[in-house]
Amino acid sequence: MLFALFYVVAITILVMHFTGFLARHNLEWLVLVLAAAVFPAVIYL
């Protein structure tokens, strides 16, 4: 369940990034947080 929640949050952040919502509201750091959260899984695989 937690994995599915992570996917929903990640997709939401990416959609907001590509629509420019994050840049308008100065929240681009959320993309970096998402990348840092995914990084350990990439190393593990």
ChimeraX attribute file (.defattr): number of C-alpha atoms within 10 A of each C-alpha:
attribute: neighborCount
match mode: 1-to-1
recipient: residues
	/A:1	5
	/A:2	7
	/A:3	7
	/A:4	9
	/A:5	10
	/A:6	14
	/A:7	11
	/A:8	11
	/A:9	12
	/A:10	18
	/A:11	12
	/A:12	11
	/A:13	18
	/A:14	15
	/A:15	13
	/A:16	16
	/A:17	17
	/A:18	10
	/A:19	10
	/A:20	14
	/A:21	14
	/A:22	18
	/A:23	13
	/A:24	10
	/A:25	8
	/A:26	10
	/A:27	15
	/A:28	16
	/A:29	11
	/A:30	15
	/A:31	16
	/A:32	11
	/A:33	11
	/A:34	15
	/A:35	12
	/A:36	11
	/A:37	13
	/A:38	13
	/A:39	11
	/A:40	10
	/A:41	9
	/A:42	8
	/A:43	7
	/A:44	6
	/A:45	5
